[in-house]
Amino acid sequence: MTDIQDWIAICEVKARYCRFMDTKQWDAWRELFTEDYELDVSEAGGPPPIKGRTEALEMAMSFVVPAITVHQVHFPEITINGDTAEGIWAMQDRVVFGPQGPSLSGFGHYRDRFRRLDGVWKISASKLTRLHVDIVAIG
């Protein structure tokens, strides 16, 4: 693969990350990550960093399964080094916690690491930081 093909493939992995999460396609979402995936949402108000795909995804799903979510990522900055890559994405998300729950709109960045396994790019680590969050009480 050329760098541009890798760059596009990495962008598609991140796009699928957003779409599969928002459409609740959990089996497909799970396949986007390496087994040793690391998730760090500590600076975005979440728990300390979590290592291991199963543990990290269970924590993330506990937050988003009951909610309506919309995730958008923009302006990727991707550095590719052979079978590994790093990316920074400007992000915006909207999370609505049911008809009587609050909703939040957040703005910030994803910092991701990727690894190519058997010719397929996967997310090996993610760190979410937020610059601003709006919380609206509903009901």
Secondary structure, 3 states (H helix, E strand, C coil): CCHHHHHHHHHHHHHHHHHHHHCCCHHHHHCCEEEEEEEECHHHCCCCCEECHHHHHHHHHHHHCCCEEEEEEEEEEEEEECCEEEEEEEEEEEEECCCCCCEEEEEEEEEEEEEEECCEEEEEEEEEEEEEEEEECCC
